[in-house]
Amino acid sequence: MYIFIHSFLVVIWLLSGLLKLLSITTFKNTVEQLIGKRLAATATYVVPIAEVGFALGLFFQKGIGLVWTLSLLLLMTFLFFNLRSIMLKQDLSCNCFGSAVPDRFGPVALLKILIITAMTLYLIGWSGIQPIFAWKDSSSLYYLLLSLGIFCIYALLANVIDLHKKWHSI
């Protein structure tokens, strides 16, 4: 289970960061609505670069504790802004995966943040933490591909549901 969750988080952090960078304008608009234009100029680039850094950091033993700690801090930041958005009844796109997946702040985003946080805490508590390169068999590649496949199914379903909602609102 450890190898799958580790692989899944690598894929999630990598895709989250890269897809935000590829749709930086829409991500910047969301960040501006959350924290204002002044801070958004920096945060718009820091968040996706940090996410890519987390993904890459999970491949190595050195500094893996720092990667887990910083990823938890970022997840808590996401949690804060999601809860704030819910309390203020803001209807904002969260841009969790840039514009590739039509996500919005709200209960579903909250659930995803909590699941990823639980996965991270599970891995932190695991006594045999190892980077992906330390895995002896070829399962690491299979788990990375499985995780990518799960993400692609999720993205496809999210887009189909969004299209269905738009179609019925016409």
Residue frames as qw, qx, qy, qz and C-alpha x, y, z in Angstrom:
[[0.000, 0.885, 0.465, 0.000, 0.00, 0.00, 0.00],
 [0.354, -0.722, 0.088, 0.588, 2.89, 2.35, 0.82],
 [0.371, -0.100, 0.567, 0.729, 4.30, 2.18, -2.72],
 [0.143, 0.620, 0.665, 0.390, 0.93, 2.91, -4.32],
 [0.178, -0.917, -0.312, 0.174, 0.17, 5.91, -2.07],
 [0.414, -0.564, 0.268, 0.662, 3.69, 7.25, -2.52],
 [0.320, 0.143, 0.653, 0.672, 3.38, 6.90, -6.31],
 [0.038, 0.768, 0.614, 0.179, -0.08, 8.45, -6.30],
 [0.245, -0.882, -0.131, 0.382, 1.14, 11.52, -4.40],
 [0.403, -0.303, 0.451, 0.737, 4.08, 11.92, -6.79],
 [0.204, 0.404, 0.692, 0.561, 1.67, 11.94, -9.75],
 [0.109, -0.859, -0.500, 0.016, -0.84, 14.26, -8.03],
 [0.320, -0.767, 0.037, 0.554, 1.80, 16.82, -7.00],
 [0.372, -0.153, 0.548, 0.733, 3.53, 16.71, -10.38],
 [0.134, 0.524, 0.688, 0.484, 0.35, 17.08, -12.43],
 [0.180, -0.870, -0.413, 0.202, -1.09, 19.70, -10.10],
 [0.324, -0.665, 0.165, 0.653, 2.00, 21.88, -10.44],
 [0.297, -0.044, 0.637, 0.710, 2.56, 21.37, -14.17],
 [0.087, 0.617, 0.709, 0.329, -1.09, 21.88, -15.11],
 [0.173, -0.880, -0.267, 0.353, -1.23, 25.08, -13.05],
 [0.312, -0.503, 0.355, 0.724, 1.87, 26.36, -14.84],
 [0.237, 0.206, 0.737, 0.599, 0.32, 25.53, -18.21],
 [0.102, -0.736, -0.532, -0.407, -2.79, 27.54, -17.36],
 [0.406, -0.144, -0.388, 0.815, -1.09, 30.19, -15.24],
 [0.141, -0.262, -0.133, -0.946, -3.54, 32.96, -16.17],
 [0.634, -0.457, -0.434, -0.448, -6.62, 31.17, -14.83],
 [0.694, -0.311, -0.508, 0.406, -4.70, 30.09, -11.73],
 [0.260, 0.065, -0.194, 0.944, -3.58, 33.68, -11.16],
 [0.364, -0.416, -0.271, -0.788, -7.19, 34.89, -11.38],
 [0.737, -0.463, -0.485, -0.081, -8.20, 32.45, -8.64],
 [0.611, -0.183, -0.378, 0.671, -5.25, 33.40, -6.44],
 [0.051, 0.261, 0.001, 0.964, -6.05, 37.11, -6.89],
 [0.548, -0.493, -0.344, -0.582, -9.62, 36.49, -5.73],
 [0.789, -0.396, -0.442, 0.159, -8.31, 34.68, -2.66],
 [0.632, -0.456, -0.169, 0.604, -5.42, 36.88, -1.51],
 [0.076, 0.930, 0.026, -0.359, -5.42, 40.03, -3.65],
 [0.691, 0.706, -0.088, 0.127, -3.31, 41.14, -6.59],
 [0.042, -0.855, 0.493, -0.158, -0.23, 42.13, -4.60],
 [0.547, -0.401, 0.728, -0.100, 0.46, 38.73, -3.06],
 [0.871, 0.345, 0.315, -0.153, -0.90, 36.82, -6.05],
 [0.473, 0.790, -0.383, -0.071, 2.03, 37.86, -8.25],
 [0.039, -0.546, 0.822, -0.156, 4.35, 35.73, -6.12],
 [0.612, -0.054, 0.704, -0.356, 1.99, 32.97, -4.97],
 [0.789, 0.487, -0.011, -0.373, 0.90, 32.25, -8.54],
 [0.607, 0.563, -0.560, 0.037, 4.35, 30.88, -9.30],
 [0.159, -0.476, 0.769, -0.396, 5.45, 29.68, -5.85],
 [0.769, -0.034, 0.452, -0.451, 2.56, 27.21, -5.41],
 [0.918, 0.364, -0.052, -0.148, 2.95, 25.23, -8.67],
 [0.432, 0.629, -0.603, 0.231, 6.75, 25.26, -8.48],
 [0.369, -0.411, 0.699, -0.455, 6.53, 23.96, -4.89],
 [0.884, 0.093, 0.281, -0.362, 4.14, 21.21, -6.02],
 [0.796, 0.514, -0.318, 0.038, 6.53, 20.09, -8.76],
 [0.106, 0.619, -0.671, 0.394, 9.34, 20.28, -6.20],
 [0.669, -0.261, 0.540, -0.438, 7.39, 18.03, -3.82],
 [0.941, 0.283, 0.029, -0.184, 6.86, 15.47, -6.58],
 [0.615, 0.593, -0.466, 0.231, 10.56, 15.46, -7.47],
 [0.179, -0.588, 0.625, -0.481, 11.57, 15.43, -3.81],
 [0.851, -0.163, 0.333, -0.372, 9.60, 12.24, -3.23],
 [0.871, 0.405, -0.277, 0.026, 12.02, 10.44, -5.55],
 [0.461, 0.489, -0.552, 0.493, 14.95, 10.91, -3.15],
 [0.657, -0.427, -0.550, 0.289, 15.79, 9.98, 0.44],
 [0.350, -0.101, -0.236, 0.901, 17.56, 13.22, 1.33],
 [0.149, 0.029, 0.057, -0.987, 15.13, 15.82, 2.55],
 [0.309, -0.343, -0.792, -0.400, 12.05, 13.62, 2.28],
 [0.273, -0.535, -0.651, 0.464, 10.99, 14.69, 5.79],
 [0.022, -0.377, -0.011, 0.926, 11.13, 18.33, 4.69],
 [0.219, -0.086, -0.656, -0.717, 9.08, 17.48, 1.59],
 [0.314, -0.480, -0.819, -0.020, 6.39, 15.85, 3.75],
 [0.216, -0.527, -0.435, 0.697, 6.35, 18.80, 6.16],
 [0.054, 0.282, -0.207, -0.935, 6.12, 21.43, 3.45],
 [0.252, -0.210, -0.761, -0.559, 3.48, 19.47, 1.55],
 [0.272, -0.552, -0.753, 0.234, 1.38, 19.28, 4.72],
 [0.105, -0.479, -0.188, 0.851, 1.74, 23.04, 5.17],
 [0.163, 0.089, -0.491, -0.851, 0.58, 23.62, 1.60],
 [0.294, -0.367, -0.850, -0.239, -2.34, 21.22, 2.11],
 [0.217, -0.570, -0.590, 0.529, -3.34, 23.11, 5.27],
 [0.022, 0.336, -0.123, -0.934, -3.21, 26.35, 3.25],
 [0.255, -0.132, -0.723, -0.628, -5.48, 24.78, 0.62],
 [0.292, -0.474, -0.819, 0.140, -7.78, 23.61, 3.42],
 [0.121, -0.480, -0.330, 0.804, -7.92, 27.11, 4.92],
 [0.162, 0.231, -0.308, -0.909, -8.79, 28.80, 1.62],
 [0.291, -0.239, -0.836, -0.399, -11.35, 26.13, 0.76],
 [0.253, -0.536, -0.727, 0.348, -13.09, 26.50, 4.13],
 [0.045, -0.431, -0.105, 0.895, -12.94, 30.29, 3.84],
 [0.194, 0.034, -0.580, -0.790, -14.47, 30.11, 0.37],
 [0.300, -0.405, -0.854, -0.127, -17.27, 27.88, 1.68],
 [0.219, -0.551, -0.552, 0.586, -17.98, 30.18, 4.64],
 [0.043, 0.433, -0.075, -0.897, -18.03, 33.29, 2.42],
 [0.636, 0.515, 0.546, -0.179, -20.20, 31.44, -0.11],
 [0.133, 0.671, -0.460, -0.566, -17.75, 32.22, -2.90],
 [0.893, 0.334, 0.300, -0.045, -18.20, 30.32, -6.13],
 [0.042, 0.816, -0.514, -0.259, -14.57, 30.04, -7.22],
 [0.899, 0.326, -0.289, 0.043, -12.73, 27.69, -9.49],
 [0.690, -0.662, 0.253, 0.149, -9.99, 26.12, -7.39],
 [0.524, 0.741, -0.420, -0.024, -7.72, 25.36, -10.35],
 [0.774, -0.456, 0.439, -0.007, -6.39, 22.34, -8.44],
 [0.691, 0.011, 0.573, 0.440, -5.16, 21.00, -11.77],
 [0.075, -0.201, 0.355, 0.910, -5.12, 24.22, -13.72],
 [0.569, 0.279, -0.018, -0.773, -7.84, 24.50, -16.32],
 [0.290, 0.173, -0.901, -0.272, -7.53, 20.80, -17.24],
 [0.271, -0.379, -0.878, 0.111, -10.05, 19.76, -14.58],
 [0.218, -0.567, -0.185, -0.772, -13.10, 21.93, -13.81],
 [0.487, -0.349, -0.689, 0.407, -12.84, 21.92, -10.01],
 [0.193, -0.738, -0.080, -0.641, -14.50, 24.40, -7.66],
 [0.019, 0.234, -0.695, 0.680, -13.96, 25.22, -4.02],
 [0.712, -0.253, -0.071, -0.651, -16.54, 23.47, -1.86],
 [0.814, -0.328, 0.398, -0.267, -17.31, 20.15, -0.19],
 [0.951, 0.292, 0.001, 0.100, -15.81, 18.00, -2.98],
 [0.425, 0.692, -0.387, 0.436, -12.54, 19.95, -2.95],
 [0.448, -0.628, 0.456, -0.444, -12.55, 19.73, 0.84],
 [0.959, -0.105, 0.232, -0.121, -12.90, 15.95, 0.66],
 [0.812, 0.487, -0.165, 0.276, -10.02, 15.69, -1.84],
 [0.086, 0.743, -0.455, 0.483, -7.76, 17.82, 0.38],
 [0.671, -0.480, 0.431, -0.366, -8.59, 15.67, 3.41],
 [0.989, 0.120, 0.089, 0.013, -7.91, 12.44, 1.50],
 [0.630, 0.598, -0.287, 0.404, -4.54, 13.68, 0.24],
 [0.212, -0.702, 0.464, -0.496, -3.69, 14.91, 3.74],
 [0.873, -0.290, 0.312, -0.238, -4.60, 11.49, 5.20],
 [0.917, 0.342, -0.081, 0.192, -2.41, 9.79, 2.57],
 [0.315, 0.713, -0.393, 0.488, 0.47, 12.09, 3.45],
 [0.493, -0.592, 0.451, -0.449, 0.06, 11.45, 7.18],
 [0.988, -0.032, 0.126, -0.084, -0.05, 7.70, 6.50],
 [0.777, 0.476, -0.214, 0.353, 3.26, 7.90, 4.66],
 [0.019, -0.734, 0.435, -0.522, 4.83, 10.08, 7.37],
 [0.708, -0.443, 0.401, -0.376, 3.84, 7.47, 9.96],
 [0.962, 0.222, -0.157, 0.004, 5.22, 4.63, 7.89],
 [0.642, -0.663, 0.318, 0.217, 8.39, 3.30, 9.51],
 [0.696, -0.064, 0.513, 0.498, 10.11, 2.24, 6.29],
 [0.349, 0.877, 0.071, -0.321, 9.95, 5.47, 4.30],
 [0.591, -0.146, 0.538, 0.583, 11.88, 5.00, 1.10],
 [0.277, 0.571, -0.229, -0.738, 12.18, 7.08, -2.03],
 [0.854, 0.409, 0.070, -0.315, 10.91, 5.62, -5.28],
 [0.490, 0.653, -0.577, -0.018, 14.43, 4.91, -6.53],
 [0.219, -0.419, 0.829, -0.297, 14.97, 2.55, -3.58],
 [0.852, 0.110, 0.306, -0.410, 12.19, 0.21, -4.63],
 [0.385, -0.382, 0.792, 0.280, 13.86, -2.95, -5.84],
 [0.460, 0.306, 0.807, 0.210, 11.32, -4.27, -8.31],
 [0.091, 0.204, 0.475, 0.851, 9.56, -2.76, -11.29],
 [0.111, -0.669, -0.728, 0.101, 6.40, -2.11, -9.27],
 [0.138, -0.556, -0.142, 0.807, 7.30, 1.58, -8.92],
 [0.064, 0.111, -0.527, -0.840, 6.78, 2.14, -12.66],
 [0.201, -0.402, -0.849, -0.279, 3.51, 0.19, -12.59],
 [0.213, -0.656, -0.582, 0.431, 2.22, 2.17, -9.62],
 [0.070, -0.422, 0.104, 0.898, 3.20, 5.47, -11.22],
 [0.151, -0.061, -0.684, -0.711, 1.36, 4.47, -14.42],
 [0.231, -0.522, -0.821, 0.014, -1.65, 3.23, -12.42],
 [0.162, -0.602, -0.360, 0.693, -1.75, 6.55, -10.57],
 [0.036, 0.250, -0.366, -0.895, -1.56, 8.44, -13.86],
 [0.195, -0.266, -0.830, -0.450, -4.42, 6.31, -15.21],
 [0.205, -0.608, -0.698, 0.318, -6.55, 7.00, -12.13],
 [0.069, -0.514, -0.073, 0.852, -5.94, 10.72, -12.55],
 [0.092, 0.061, -0.601, -0.791, -6.86, 10.59, -16.25],
 [0.212, -0.460, -0.845, -0.172, -10.14, 8.80, -15.43],
 [0.191, -0.633, -0.480, 0.577, -10.88, 11.40, -12.74],
 [0.035, -0.386, 0.193, 0.902, -10.12, 14.29, -15.13],
 [0.137, -0.142, -0.760, -0.619, -12.25, 12.77, -17.87],
 [0.227, -0.567, -0.789, 0.063, -15.20, 12.18, -15.52],
 [0.157, -0.588, -0.290, 0.739, -14.92, 15.70, -14.08],
 [0.046, 0.240, -0.394, -0.886, -14.99, 17.18, -17.58],
 [0.193, -0.307, -0.835, -0.415, -17.94, 15.01, -18.67],
 [0.215, -0.628, -0.667, 0.338, -19.90, 16.02, -15.54],
 [0.095, -0.505, -0.035, 0.857, -19.06, 19.68, -16.16],
 [0.102, 0.030, -0.623, -0.775, -20.13, 19.42, -19.79],
 [0.206, -0.466, -0.852, -0.125, -23.37, 17.72, -18.72],
 [0.162, -0.639, -0.463, 0.592, -24.11, 20.55, -16.26],
 [0.006, -0.389, 0.234, 0.891, -23.41, 23.19, -18.92],
 [0.104, -0.147, -0.803, -0.568, -25.52, 21.33, -21.48],
 [0.215, -0.579, -0.786, 0.020, -28.54, 21.19, -19.16],
 [0.152, -0.600, -0.298, 0.727, -28.23, 24.84, -18.15],
 [0.057, -0.055, 0.470, 0.879, -28.75, 25.98, -21.76]]
